[in-house]
Amino acid sequence: MRVDILTVFPEVIRSGVDYSIVKRAQEKGAVTVCVHNIRDFTEDKHRTTDEPPYGGGAGMVMKPEPIFRAAEQIKTEYWTDQSRVIMLCPQGEPFTQRKAEELSMLPHLVLICGHYEGVDERVREHLVDEELSIGDYVLTGGELPALVVLDSVVRLIPGVLGGGESPLDESFSEGLLEYPHYTRPADFRGWKVPDVLLSGHHGEVAKWRRFESLKRTLNRRPDLLEKADLLDEDEATIKKLKESG
């Protein structure tokens, strides 16, 4: 996969991609991350990327020309019929695990980091394929959301995670929160690991984990159950949990 990131603060992105899973994925050749400074695509001596909004109002708006030029330069270097241009902004579709799974199967992503008061609407209308938001709050810019999307997507690329790590058992992978985890020691300050996890009985461990996952989701994020991939026995378990209070 190739990921191109357009930003006015490339140092934020570069500092974020040189660590952990994303760094490992680049070293393995599973992903290529290219960071583009939008200022490099301006044509004035001040490298202007924003202007006051037409019609008045507070803040500054990102200009369309340098963003289009940056995207067009990328198209001359690498482009496929599955390339997807995404803008990170508060107005976008909520970013979810399922969206991460969808994006992880694409060969090419272009992430545009919004900034200031917003981005000229013509970028949305004529360049962007979709918009994503990582939550119902406002950040200074799209750099942190871009890193969130990048990390979430890259770790799903086959071969990126090691043999002891799996994205399939994590929270939201099946629409549920993840079950509790324990490690050594088995008894810490009198708080003991559940006996089933020490039993060596893989079938019982799997049952316990499923039960705890359903219980945790019901208690913390019951809204997720409406869209979760539930089995008939899951429905029965949830019913019993509700009845038991």
N, C-alpha and C positions, 0 to 999 in steps of 0.2 A: 504494500500500500504506500502511496505517496500522499502527504498532507502538506499543503501550502497554507501558511498563515500570514494574513495581511494585517499590519498593525502600525501604529505610530510610536509604539514603545517596544521595539524588538528585543531590548535587553531583558524585559520581563519574561517574554516567551523563551528566550535562550536559556535563562537561568532556570526555567521550569522544566525544560525537556532533557536536561543533562543530569538525570537522576533516576534511580529505581527502575521500574518496569519500562518506561519509555526509553531510557538510555539503553537498557538491555535489548529491547526490540530493535533499536537502530544498529547496535553492534552485531546482532544476528542477521541483519539485512531484511527483517520482516517489515520494516517501515522506514521511509525516508521523510524527515521533517525539514521543510524549507521555510525559513522565516524571511518575510519581505517587509522592508521599511517603506511604508506608504509615502513618506517624505521624499524618497528617491525618485518618485514618479511625478513630482511637481515640476513646473517649468519657470518659476520665479525665483529670484535670488534669496528670498526669505523662506523658501520651501513651505509655502502656506498650504495647509490641509483643511482649514476651517474658515468659515465666514459667518457674519451675523445673519440670522434668518430673514427672508423676505416677509414683510408684514409686521416686523417688529417682534419683540418678545425677548425673554432672558436667554442667556447662553449662546453658544456657537454651534453651527451645524457643519458636519464634515462634507467637504466638496466632492462632487461625483467624479471629476476628471482624473485625479490621481488613482482613485480606486479602480476605475475602468482600465486605466493604462496598466496598472499592476496585474489585473486579471488577464488582460490581453497579452501581456508579456508571458505569463504562465502558459497560456494557450499555445504559444509558439514553442514552448519547451516540452510540455507534456499535457496531453488531453485525451480523453476517451469518451465514448458515448455514455459512459457511466459516471463521468466526473460530476460532482455535485458541489454547488456553491452555497455555502451556509453563512448566514450572518447571525452573530450572537447579540441578542438585544432583549430587553424586558418584555417586548410585545410578542415574542416568538412562542412557538409551541413548547410546552413543558418537556424538558429533556428527561427521558426515562431509560430504564435498562433495556427495554424492547427497542427503543430508538437506537441505543448504542449497538445492539446486536445487528440491527438493520444496516447501520453505517459501517460496521466492521466487515461486511461482506462486499463493500465497494472498493474499487482499486484506487480511487482518487477523491480526496476531499479538499475543498478550498474554504478556509475559515476566515471570515472577515470580522475583525474586532471593531465594533462601534465605539464611539467615544463622544465626549462633550454632551451637548444637548440631544444629539441624534445624528442621523445620516440622511443626506439628500434623498428624497423619496424615489428619485429616478434610479437609484441603485437597487432599491427593493423591486421596482417594477420591471427593470430591464436587465438585471444582472444576477440577482439572487434567486436560487431555486427554493429555498426555505429558510425560515428563521427559527432559532432555538433560544429558549430561556432556561436557566438553571434554577429559577425560583422566583417567587413573587416579591422581589425586592430589587432595589436599584444599586448598581455598582458604578464606580468611576468610569470603567471601560469594559470592553469585551475580552480583555486579555486573560483574566482569571477564568471566566466561563470557557474560553477556548481551551485552556489547559485542562479543565475538568472534562470536557468532551474528549479531548485527545487521550487522556489517561484512561478514561472509561472504555473508549473504543479500541485502543491499541492492545489492552490486556485480553481482549476477546479474539484477537487474531491467532489462529492455530500455531502452536509452537512457541508463542511468546512466554507463557507461563511455564514454569518447570513442572516436572512430574508430580511434585508434592503439592502443587497449587492447581485449583480447578475453579473456573468461573461458573460452573454449572450448579454448585452448591451454595452460592452466595445469595445474600438478600436480594430480592426482586427478580432473580433469574427465573423463578416459576410464579412470580406474582406474590410471593410470601416473604416475610422477614426470615432471616437465617436463625437456626437453632443455636443454643448456647454452646460455647467451646470451653474445654478444660485441658490442662496439661499438668505435668509433674510440678509439685508433689501431689499425691493423692489426698493428703490431709494437710491443709494449710491453716494453722491457728484454729483448728477444730472444725473448719469448713471443709467438708469432704466431697469428693467427686462422686456423682451418682454411680451406684453399684453397677448399673447396666453397662456403663462405659468401660468397666474393668472386667466384664464377664468374658470378653472374647467372642461373644455370640453376635455375629454381624447382622443377622436378621432382626434380633431384638434391639440392637443399636439403631438400625434404620427406622424401626417403628418408633422408638423413643424420640429420635431426631425429628421425624415427621410430626409427631404429637406436639413437641415443644415449639416447632416452627408455626404450627397452626395456632397454638395457645398464645404465643408472643404476638403474632399478627392480629389476632382477635383483640388482645388487650391494648396494643399500641397503635395499630393501623387497621382498624376494621374495614375502612373504605377499600383496602386492597383486595379483600375477599370477594368483592363484587366482580372483579375481572380476573381473579386468579384461576389457574388451571387445576381445578379440584376433582378428586376422585369421589366415587360414591361413599367410600369409607371416610373420606375427609369431611363430607357433609354430615355424616353421623357423629363424628368426633366433635365438630363445631357445635352441633346441637346439644351434645352432652355437656360441653364446656359452658355453654350459655345457661343451661338448666342448673348447673352447679354453682353458677354465679362467679 
